[in-house]
Amino acid sequence: MINIHLGFPRTASTFIQQKIFSELSQITYLGKPYSPKIKQVFKNYDINKFKELIFSIFRDDNFNFDKKRFKKVTFKQNKKKNIYLLSEEGLTSAIYVDPEILAYRIKKIFGQVKLIFVIRNQLSAVESLFNQYYKKSKFSFNFNDWLLKTHRGDNEFYRSQKWILNQYDYNKYINIFERFFGKECINILLFEDLETNKKLFSDSLSNILKTNTSRTLKLIESSNKLNQSNKFFFKSILGLNSRTKAKSILKEIYSNGNKKISQKYRLNLNEKGYAI
């Protein structure tokens, strides 16, 4: 069985990939960034074919995906009983492919897997993604206006932006993957713990991957890149009144789902400031 970390987008995936996963000697890390070790793990995929496969899973429509006739992965004999780990935040991106299709494709290609999700307070996550797309854009958007009009679907442009809000409906997404893989294969970590409670995040991740907790914690603490890269996003671009308006809109969108997933997976999201 392979472990797959799927993001979500804007939950420090690059930091986790480069500073933690790539440095854990107790696991066989396949990427992202993708590793030549792929050829040592699978009988029927080298690094280039594997990258094409993963990209196609979350980018291609059904016609193009089926046309490529990807085969289910065949594992080589794992004599050392290594733990395999794949990380690709694109697998929870809602831009191109419906999450139900994503889950189906992953199950079809990899069989039964253990899944790792990192979630983030939607206000922080949506604002972060908004800034990624529009901070350097020639278009000038007010975040609150964009959020309200996208939620309402005021016109074709704003309806085309709904994927940003949809992909942070954690309850919907994770329920879909739960139907395909079972609740016992779902693991959820909190972005906020990586920022403010590194030991808890380290202990939880190490328990999932069966790795040394002290080593994982040392990797997290040895780099301050996460703090530096997220200062902007934790210091919101919104003033207090504007932030209150945004929280009200996001509560309408996400609160019911957050309550359900928090209770089901014992996440205490209310304590982390999520919309409940």
N, C-alpha and C positions, 0 to 999 in steps of 0.2 A: 504494500500500500504506500502511496505517495502522499506527502503533506503539501497542500497548496495554500499559500497566502494570497488572497485576492484583493487586498486593499481594505477599505474603500479609497478612492482618489482623495488626495489632500489630507491624508492621515499619516504623514511622515514615512511613506513607503520607501522613498529613495534612501533616507537615513537608515531605516531598518535593513534594507537590502545591502547597502554598502558598508555600514558600520557594525552590523550584528550578524546577519545571515552569512555574508561572505567570509566572516572571520571565525565562525564556529567550526572547529576541526572535527567535532564529534558527529557532524552530519555531512551528507553529500549534497552540496548546494548546486542546483542546476541553473539558477538564474531567476531573475534578471539582476545584473547583466548575465547573459547566457554563457554557459561554460562548456568547454570541450569534453567535460566529464559526461555529458549527455550520451556520447557514443559508448561510454563504458557501462552505462546503465540500461540503455535500450538496444534491442537487437535490430530494430527497423527504423531508427532515426539518428541522423547526425545533427550537428548543431544548426546547420542552415535549414534543413528540412523541419527541424523542431521549431525554430523561430517562425518559419512560414506557417506551421500548424497553429501555434499559439495566436499569432496575429490574425489568422483567418477565423479562429473561434470567436473573437470579439469584434471583428470588423466586417466579415462577409455576410451577405444575405444568403438565404438557404440555397438558391440556385448556384451561386459561385462556390459556396462551401461544399455542397454535394458534388459539384463538378470536379473538384480536386481529389475526391476519393481518398481522403486520409484514412489510414488504417489505425485500428486500436493499438496502443503501444504494447510492445512485448518486452518484458523485463528480462535482462540477463540474470543468471544465477547470482544471488546476493549472498555469497559465502560468508562475508564478514557481518552480515545482518545490519548493514548501514541504514541510516535513516535518510530518506530522500526528501528534499524540499524544493519546491518550485514557488517563485513569487512573481506575480504579475497583476498590478492594480487595474490594468485594462479589463480584467475579467469581471469587474463589477461596474464598468462604465456603461452607461445607458445611452450613449450617443447613437450607436449603430444597431445594436442587437438587443432584443427583448430578453430580460433576465431568465425567463423560462427556457428560452432557446439556449442561452449560455449554459445553464445548469444541465440541460439535456446533452449538449455537445461534450461538456467535461465528463459526464458519466459515460457517454458513448466511447470516448477516446481513452480515458484513464481507468474506467471501472470505479470501484469503491475507493474513495479518498477521504482523508482527514482535512477539514477546511479550517482556515484561520482568517477571521475577519478582524480588522481594527476599525472601530467606529469613532466618530467625533461629534461633539455638540453641533447640531445642524446650523445654528446661527454662525458659528465660527467656520464650519466647513463650507457652507454656501457662500459666505462672504469671501472666503479664501479663493474659491473657484471663480467667483465673479471677478475678483481682482486679477486672477491669472488671465482671464479672457479679455477683460476690458480696460485694465489699467493703462495699457499702451495702445489702446484702440483709438482710431481717428474719430470714433463716436463717443459722445459724452453722455454717460448714464448716471442718474442718481440711483443708488442702490435700493432705497425704499420704493421708488417709483417702479424700477425694474422688477422688484420682488412682487409687488402688488399686481402689476399688469401681467406678469408671467403666470402668477397663480390664477388670475381670472381668465387668461388667454385672450387678451384684448384684441389682438389682431394676429395675422399670420406669423409675423416675426416673433411675437411673444409666445405664441403657441409652439414655435420651433425651439424655444428655450426651456420648455417644460422638462426636458430630460435632466436638466441640472437639479431641479427639485425632486424629480422622481427617483433619481439614483440614491438620494439620501433618505428614502423611506426604508429604513433598516428592517423594520418588521416585515414588510412585504417581500423584500429581497431574500432575507434569511429564511423566511417561511417557505419560499420556493425551493431553495437549496435543501432545506430540511426534508421536504417531500421526496427529493431524489436520493438523498444520502443518509437520512435519519438524524435525529436530534443528537445522538451520541457522537456523531462525527463533526458537529458544529462547535467551534471555539471562538469566543468573542473577547477581544481585548479593547481597552479604552485608551484612546489617544491622550486623554488628560492624565492618565497614570504615567505614561511615558514622560510627560512634562513635569509632573509634580510628585509622583510616587514611584520612582524608578525601581525600587526594590520589589514592589508589588507587581509591576509590569514584568520585571525580570523573572520573578518566581513563577508567574503565570505562563510566560512563554517557555521557560525551561521545563515546566511540568508537561506542556503539550509535546515538546520535541524530545523530551527525555535527555536533556543536556545539563551541563553543570551550571547551577544557578550563579555561583560566584563569578564564573567566567563571563556569563551573559551580562551580569550587573557591571562588571569591570569594563566591558566593551561599551556599554551605554554611558557610563560615567566618564570614560576617557575622552569622549568627544563632546564639545559644547556646541557643535554645529546645529543641533536641533533648536536649542535656545536662540541662537543667532538668527536662524532662518525663519523662525516663527514669531519673533518680536513684533513684526508688523501686524501679524494676524491676531495676536492676542491683544494688541493695542488697536482696537477697532477704529476703522475710518469713520464710524458713526458717532455722533454726539449722543448724550444720554437720552434725549427725547426721541431721536431717530431710531436708536437702538431699541427703545421700548416699543415703537411701532413695528419694527422688524420682528421682534420676539412675539408680538401678538399675532402677526401673520403666520409665522412658523409654528406657533402653538396650534393654530387652527389646522395646519397641514399635518403635523407630526405627533401631536400629543397622544392620541389614542394608540397609535402604533408603538410609541415609546413606552407607554404604560405596559403594554402587553409583553414586549420583548424584555423589558426590565424585570418584570415579574417572572417570566418563564426562565430566564437565564440568570436571575439574581444579580443584576448589574447595579442596582441603586443609582439609576441615572438621574433621579431628582437631586441627589446630593452633588452631582457634577454640573448642575444648572441646565440640564436638557429640558426641552419643553415637555411638560407632563400635565 
